Amino acid sequence: MTLAQLKALAKRGESESLEFKASTANLNAGMQTACAFLNSEHGGTIIFGIKDNGQIIGQEVSDKTRKEIATEFNRIEPYAKIDVKYVQITDDRQAIVMLVKPGEKAPYSYDGRSYIRNQSTTGRMAKEEYIYLYNQNNQTLWESLTNNTCKLSDLDRSRIKDIVRMAIYERRLPESASKGNISDILEKLGLIVDGKLTNAAVILFCKNEDKQFIQANMKLARFRGVDKTSFIDTKNFKSNAFDLYDKAMDFLAFCLPVAARIEPGNPIRVEEPAIPYKVLREAVTNALVHRDYSHRGGSIDVAVYDDRVNISNIGALPKGVLLNQLSKEHRSIQRNPLIANVFYLCGKIEKWGRGTIDMIEDCKKVGNPVPIYEEIGGSFSITLPLKKPMHTIIYEEPQKVDPSTLTERQREIIDVLQQEPLKASQIMKKISIKVLDRTIQRELTKLKNMGLIKSEGKTKTTVWSLN
């Protein structure tokens, strides 16, 4: 690195991938940042000899300085190679530049602790993020393990046969697949290894709730309004992935409004759901296929608000896929390839790597706002805004009226209406207390406001009856 290049970096200022330290007196903090760069997607550069404001001051570099740096490198685990460059500032002062590439064996730790980069700051890595990175780089995927107590008899055989039939219909399995027994089918799908069911087989098909993993959990909720202050309905299920898929889709179909219209020349009513079913299907499938099942906590959450639907799952984006890539062509990296493959075979995944793009296009076709993709605290979230907010209808039971508070005339009106519905003029003739027309109208209105009677029709044709 030349002095000109160093000045250009100093002018840029600190960022997510660039940090300045005045000297190696801050070597410990600098190494924490190096650890964070190793754990990141893009790596970064640390420069000793530049102040936070970008002023280049350099420092004296001795053999002791070089040995201290080498000693600190040895405190990073697992071993990582970090390039160090020395740039001459003046005759007796140099800047020390550490070029850190993203590591291939994340998570890395420095002095027993792991770090991550957030904007231009370095912080401790959360336990959930550490576990996620570890599992991402562990050659043995959780879904391919056989550390479960499930047996063939615990699986939903009819569901497996349905999946095979759908896969044959989609031309993703040959006709001969329908002739195999359950064990053969599962073995060909990689769901049986050495005679034992993989964890993926349990997640996909186990119907025995006692044998199902606790993380095969889904929460469904319909909230009143646009926040979580109060809810109208909530459900919680632990089951296999296909059962959870069906429950989520049924719940969304029940909660979301459907507009209907008749088009000229078409006698069949055209229905338009608030969110296209294809988009909902893709969002639910995405959550089930990409959930980090190695994480026992949390659940897949499906939340319906007046103005949006939010579907989230435990597990950030797979390593190598960035959030801003989801709206364009990107690599398809499955966290659970065995689970994803079964969903693909039966047609619930159309094309690898196209799901998030198709959701955007399908929303645009019907004039809906585009989906919002987010990573929040180790989870992935899809928000589907509605074109028009729903209006939550709140039903309130009428207040009970104490009969002793009614006047004699009001009680008599109720007595005559118990026999049959009547017009106001007919009620006036039947009650013993003679009143004016405007008086009877006033009494009828009072009783209606109390919730005791109701009216149908308008003006002179209005008919009154008990509520």
C-alpha positions in Angstrom: 0.0 0.0 0.0 1.3 3.4 -0.9 1.1 6.7 1.1 -1.4 8.0 -1.6 -3.7 5.0 -1.1 -3.4 5.5 2.7 -4.5 9.2 2.4 -7.4 8.1 0.2 -8.6 5.7 2.9 -8.1 8.3 5.6 -10.3 10.7 3.6 -13.1 8.1 3.3 -13.5 7.8 7.1 -14.5 4.9 9.2 -17.2 2.5 8.0 -18.4 -1.0 8.3 -15.2 -2.3 6.7 -12.7 0.3 7.7 -11.4 1.3 11.2 -8.8 3.7 12.4 -6.6 3.5 15.6 -4.2 6.2 16.7 -1.6 3.6 17.7 -1.0 0.0 18.8 -1.7 1.2 22.3 -5.2 0.3 21.1 -4.1 -3.1 19.7 -6.5 -5.0 21.9 -9.5 -3.1 20.5 -8.1 -3.4 17.0 -7.9 -7.2 17.3 -11.5 -7.4 18.4 -12.4 -5.6 15.1 -10.1 -8.0 13.2 -12.1 -10.8 14.7 -15.4 -9.1 13.7 -14.0 -8.7 10.1 -13.2 -12.5 10.0 -16.8 -13.2 11.0 -18.2 -10.9 8.3 -19.2 -11.4 4.7 -16.7 -8.9 3.3 -13.8 -8.6 5.7 -12.2 -5.1 6.3 -9.2 -3.0 7.0 -7.7 -1.7 10.3 -5.1 1.1 10.2 -3.0 2.0 13.2 -1.6 5.5 13.0 -4.7 7.4 12.0 -7.0 9.3 14.4 -10.7 8.9 14.4 -11.0 12.2 12.5 -8.9 10.9 9.7 -5.6 12.7 10.6 -2.6 10.6 9.7 0.0 10.6 12.5 1.8 7.3 12.2 3.8 5.7 15.0 7.2 4.3 15.7 7.4 0.7 14.8 10.0 -1.5 16.6 10.7 -5.2 16.7 8.7 -5.2 20.0 5.7 -3.8 18.1 5.9 -6.5 15.5 6.2 -9.2 18.2 3.2 -7.8 20.0 1.1 -8.0 16.8 2.2 -11.6 16.2 1.3 -12.5 19.8 -2.2 -11.0 19.4 -2.7 -12.9 16.1 -2.1 -16.2 18.0 -5.1 -15.3 20.3 -7.5 -15.7 17.4 -9.2 -19.1 17.1 -9.3 -20.9 14.7 -6.1 -19.8 13.0 -6.6 -17.1 10.4 -4.0 -15.4 8.2 -4.1 -11.6 8.4 -1.9 -9.6 6.0 0.1 -6.7 7.6 1.5 -3.8 5.6 3.7 -0.9 6.9 3.4 2.4 5.2 6.2 5.0 5.7 4.8 8.4 6.8 7.9 10.2 7.9 11.5 9.1 8.5 10.7 7.6 11.9 6.9 7.0 11.7 4.8 4.4 10.0 1.2 3.4 9.6 0.3 -0.3 10.3 -2.3 -1.6 7.9 -4.1 -5.0 8.7 -6.0 -6.4 5.7 -8.5 -8.9 7.0 -10.4 -11.2 4.5 -13.6 -12.9 5.6 -12.7 -16.2 7.3 -13.7 -19.6 6.0 -14.1 -21.2 9.4 -16.4 -18.8 11.2 -17.2 -18.2 14.0 -13.8 -16.8 15.0 -13.0 -15.7 18.5 -10.3 -13.4 20.0 -9.1 -14.0 23.5 -12.1 -16.5 24.0 -14.8 -14.1 22.7 -16.5 -13.6 19.4 -17.2 -10.2 17.8 -19.3 -8.8 15.0 -19.3 -5.5 13.0 -22.4 -3.3 13.1 -22.0 -0.2 10.9 -18.7 1.4 12.1 -18.7 -0.2 15.6 -17.5 -3.5 16.9 -19.5 -5.5 19.5 -19.8 -8.9 21.2 -21.5 -11.6 19.1 -24.8 -12.9 20.5 -25.0 -16.6 21.4 -27.6 -17.2 18.8 -25.5 -15.7 16.1 -22.5 -17.8 17.2 -24.5 -21.0 17.1 -25.9 -20.0 13.6 -22.4 -19.4 12.2 -21.1 -22.6 13.7 -23.9 -24.7 12.2 -23.5 -22.9 8.9 -19.8 -24.1 8.7 -20.3 -27.5 10.3 -20.1 -30.1 7.5 -22.8 -32.2 9.2 -26.1 -30.4 8.8 -28.6 -30.8 11.6 -31.3 -32.2 9.3 -29.1 -35.0 8.2 -28.4 -36.2 11.8 -30.3 -39.2 13.2 -30.4 -38.1 16.8 -34.2 -38.6 17.2 -36.5 -41.3 18.6 -38.9 -41.4 15.7 -39.8 -44.7 14.0 -41.4 -45.5 10.6 -44.7 -46.1 12.5 -44.6 -42.5 13.7 -44.7 -41.1 10.2 -47.7 -40.0 8.3 -47.7 -42.6 5.5 -50.7 -41.2 3.6 -49.0 -37.8 3.5 -45.8 -39.4 2.1 -47.8 -41.1 -0.6 -49.6 -37.9 -1.4 -46.2 -36.1 -1.8 -45.0 -38.8 -4.2 -48.2 -38.5 -6.3 -47.8 -34.7 -6.5 -44.1 -35.1 -7.4 -45.0 -37.5 -10.2 -47.7 -35.1 -11.4 -45.1 -32.3 -11.4 -42.8 -34.7 -13.4 -40.1 -34.4 -10.7 -40.3 -38.1 -9.9 -40.8 -41.0 -12.3 -44.0 -43.1 -12.3 -42.0 -46.0 -10.8 -41.7 -44.0 -7.5 -45.3 -44.8 -6.6 -44.5 -48.5 -6.6 -41.9 -48.4 -3.9 -42.6 -49.0 -0.2 -42.3 -46.2 2.4 -38.7 -47.2 3.4 -37.5 -47.2 -0.2 -39.1 -43.8 -0.9 -37.5 -42.2 2.1 -34.1 -43.8 1.4 -34.1 -42.4 -2.1 -34.9 -39.0 -0.7 -32.0 -39.1 1.7 -34.4 -39.3 4.7 -33.1 -42.7 5.9 -29.4 -43.2 6.6 -28.1 -46.5 7.7 -31.6 -47.7 8.5 -32.3 -44.6 10.7 -34.7 -41.7 10.1 -32.9 -38.4 9.7 -34.1 -35.3 11.5 -35.4 -34.0 8.2 -37.8 -37.0 8.0 -39.1 -36.2 11.4 -39.7 -32.5 10.6 -41.4 -33.4 7.3 -43.6 -36.3 8.2 -43.8 -37.2 11.9 -47.4 -37.3 13.1 -46.6 -38.4 16.7 -46.5 -35.1 18.6 -44.5 -36.7 21.4 -41.7 -37.7 18.9 -41.8 -34.4 17.1 -39.1 -31.8 17.8 -40.1 -29.0 20.0 -38.8 -26.5 17.4 -41.4 -27.8 14.9 -43.6 -25.1 16.2 -45.8 -22.4 14.6 -47.7 -19.5 16.2 -50.7 -17.9 14.3 -52.2 -14.6 15.4 -54.8 -12.1 14.2 -54.1 -8.8 15.9 -56.5 -6.0 16.3 -55.2 -2.8 14.6 -51.6 -2.4 13.4 -49.6 -3.5 16.5 -49.5 -6.3 19.1 -51.5 -4.4 21.8 -54.4 -6.8 21.6 -55.4 -9.8 19.5 -58.6 -11.2 18.1 -57.4 -14.8 17.7 -54.2 -16.8 18.4 -53.2 -20.4 17.9 -50.1 -22.5 18.6 -49.3 -25.8 16.9 -46.5 -28.4 17.1 -46.6 -30.7 14.1 -44.8 -31.8 10.9 -43.9 -29.2 8.2 -46.8 -30.1 5.9 -49.4 -30.0 8.6 -48.1 -26.6 9.7 -48.2 -25.4 6.1 -51.9 -26.4 5.8 -52.8 -24.8 9.1 -51.0 -21.5 8.2 -52.7 -21.3 4.8 -56.1 -22.1 6.2 -55.6 -19.4 8.9 -54.5 -16.8 6.3 -57.5 -17.6 4.0 -59.8 -17.2 7.0 -58.3 -13.9 8.2 -57.8 -12.1 4.9 -60.7 -10.5 2.9 -61.5 -11.6 -0.6 -63.0 -9.1 -3.1 -65.3 -10.5 -5.8 -66.5 -9.0 -9.1 -68.4 -10.1 -12.2 -66.6 -9.4 -15.5 -68.5 -8.8 -18.7 -69.0 -12.0 -20.7 -67.8 -14.1 -17.8 -70.6 -15.7 -15.7 -68.1 -17.0 -13.1 -67.4 -14.6 -10.2 -63.7 -13.4 -10.2 -62.2 -13.4 -6.7 -59.2 -11.3 -5.6 -57.7 -12.1 -2.2 -56.1 -9.2 -0.4 -52.8 -10.9 -0.9 -52.3 -13.4 -3.8 -52.4 -17.0 -2.5 -49.3 -17.7 -4.5 -47.4 -15.1 -2.5 -48.7 -16.3 0.8 -47.8 -19.9 -0.2 -44.2 -18.8 -1.1 -43.8 -16.9 2.2 -45.1 -19.8 4.4 -42.9 -22.3 2.5 -39.9 -20.1 2.8 -40.3 -20.0 6.6 -40.7 -23.8 6.8 -37.8 -24.6 4.5 -35.3 -22.0 5.8 -36.0 -22.3 9.5 -32.9 -23.0 11.6 -34.1 -26.2 13.1 -30.9 -26.7 15.1 -32.1 -23.8 17.3 -34.6 -25.2 19.8 -36.0 -21.9 20.8 -38.6 -19.7 19.1 -41.1 -20.6 16.5 -42.3 -19.7 13.0 -44.7 -16.8 13.5 -47.6 -15.8 11.2 -49.1 -12.5 12.2 -52.1 -10.8 10.5 -52.6 -7.1 11.2 -55.2 -4.7 9.8 -52.6 -3.4 7.3 -50.2 -6.2 6.7 -49.2 -9.9 7.1 -45.8 -10.7 8.7 -44.2 -14.2 8.5 -40.9 -14.8 10.3 -38.7 -17.7 11.2 -35.7 -18.4 13.3 -32.5 -18.2 11.2 -30.9 -15.4 9.3 -30.1 -15.6 5.6 -27.6 -18.4 4.6 -24.0 -17.3 4.3 -23.4 -16.0 0.8 -26.8 -14.5 0.4 -27.3 -10.8 1.2 -30.5 -9.0 2.0 -30.3 -6.6 -1.0 -29.9 -9.5 -3.4 -33.4 -10.9 -2.7 -35.0 -8.6 -5.2 -32.8 -9.8 -8.1 -31.3 -13.0 -9.4 -29.2 -14.6 -6.6 -27.7 -17.9 -5.6 -30.0 -20.5 -4.2 -28.5 -21.7 -0.9 -30.6 -24.0 1.2 -30.1 -24.2 5.0 -32.0 -27.5 4.9 -31.5 -29.1 1.4 -33.3 -32.4 2.3 -36.4 -30.5 3.5 -36.2 -28.1 0.6 -35.9 -30.9 -1.9 -39.2 -32.6 -0.7 -41.0 -29.2 -0.9 -39.6 -28.7 -4.4 -40.6 -32.2 -5.6 -44.2 -31.8 -4.7 -44.4 -28.4 -6.4 -44.5 -26.1 -3.4 -41.2 -24.5 -4.6 -41.3 -23.6 -8.2 -37.7 -22.7 -9.1 -34.6 -22.5 -7.0 -33.7 -19.0 -6.0 -36.7 -17.4 -7.7 -39.2 -17.3 -4.7 -38.4 -13.8 -3.4 -38.4 -12.3 -6.9 -41.7 -14.0 -7.9 -43.3 -12.6 -4.7 -42.3 -9.1 -5.7 -43.6 -9.6 -9.3 -46.9 -11.2 -8.2 -47.6 -8.3 -5.8 -46.9 -5.7 -8.5 -49.3 -7.5 -10.9 -52.3 -6.9 -8.6 -51.2 -3.4 -7.5 -50.1 -4.5 -4.0 -47.1 -2.9 -2.3 -44.0 -5.1 -2.7 -42.8 -7.4 0.1 -40.4 -6.2 2.7 -37.5 -8.5 3.6 -35.7 -8.0 6.9 -33.1 -9.7 9.1 -34.0 -9.1 12.8 -32.0 -10.6 15.7 -31.0 -13.8 13.9 -34.5 -14.2 12.3 -35.7 -13.6 8.8 -38.9 -11.7 8.2 -41.3 -11.2 5.3 -43.8 -8.4 5.6 -46.7 -8.3 3.0 -48.5 -4.9 3.1 -52.1 -4.8 2.1 -53.3 -2.5 -0.7 -56.1 -1.3 1.6 -56.2 -1.8 5.3 -58.8 -4.0 6.8 -61.2 -2.5 9.3 -61.5 -4.5 12.5 -65.1 -4.9 13.5 -65.6 -5.1 17.2 -68.8 -6.6 18.4 -70.1 -5.4 21.8 -73.0 -7.0 23.6 -75.7 -4.5 24.5 -75.8 -3.5 28.0 -78.3 -5.3 30.2 -81.2 -3.1 31.2 -82.7 -3.3 34.7 -86.5 -3.8 34.1 -87.2 -1.6 37.2 -85.8 1.4 35.4 -88.4 1.2 32.6 -91.5 3.3 32.7 -95.0 1.8 32.7 -95.5 2.9 29.1 -92.2 1.4 28.0 -93.0 -2.0 29.7 -96.4 -2.0 27.9 -94.8 -1.4 24.5 -92.5 -4.4 25.1 -95.5 -6.5 26.1 -97.4 -5.8 22.9 -94.3 -6.4 20.8 -93.8 -9.8 22.4 -96.9 -11.0 20.5 -95.9 -9.7 17.0 -93.9 -7.0 15.1 -96.0 -3.8 14.8 -95.9 -0.3 13.3 -95.9 2.7 15.6 -99.5 3.5 14.8 -100.5 -0.1 15.6 -98.6 0.0 18.9 -100.5 3.3 19.9 -103.8 1.5 19.5 -102.8 -1.5 21.6 -101.4 0.2 24.6 -103.8 1.4 27.3 -102.0 4.7 27.9 -102.9 7.1 25.1 -100.0 9.2 23.8 -99.2 11.5 20.9 -97.5 10.2 17.8 -94.3 12.0 18.6 -94.3 10.6 22.1 -94.5 7.0 20.9 -91.7 7.6 18.5 -89.6 9.0 21.3 -90.3 6.0 23.5 -89.5 3.6 20.7 -86.2 5.3 20.0 -85.3 5.1 23.7 -86.0 1.3 23.8 -84.0 0.8 20.6 -81.0 2.6 22.1 -81.3 0.3 25.1 -80.9 -2.6 22.8 -84.4 -4.0 23.7 -86.2 -3.5 20.3 -85.2 -3.1 16.7 -86.7 -1.5 13.6 -87.0 -2.4 9.9 -88.1 -0.2 7.1 -88.3 3.6 6.8 -90.6 6.4 8.0 -94.2 5.3 7.9 -93.4 1.7 6.9 -91.1 1.1 9.9 -91.9 -2.1 11.7 -90.8 -2.6 15.3 -90.0 -5.9 17.0 -88.2 -7.3 20.0 -84.4 -7.5 19.6 
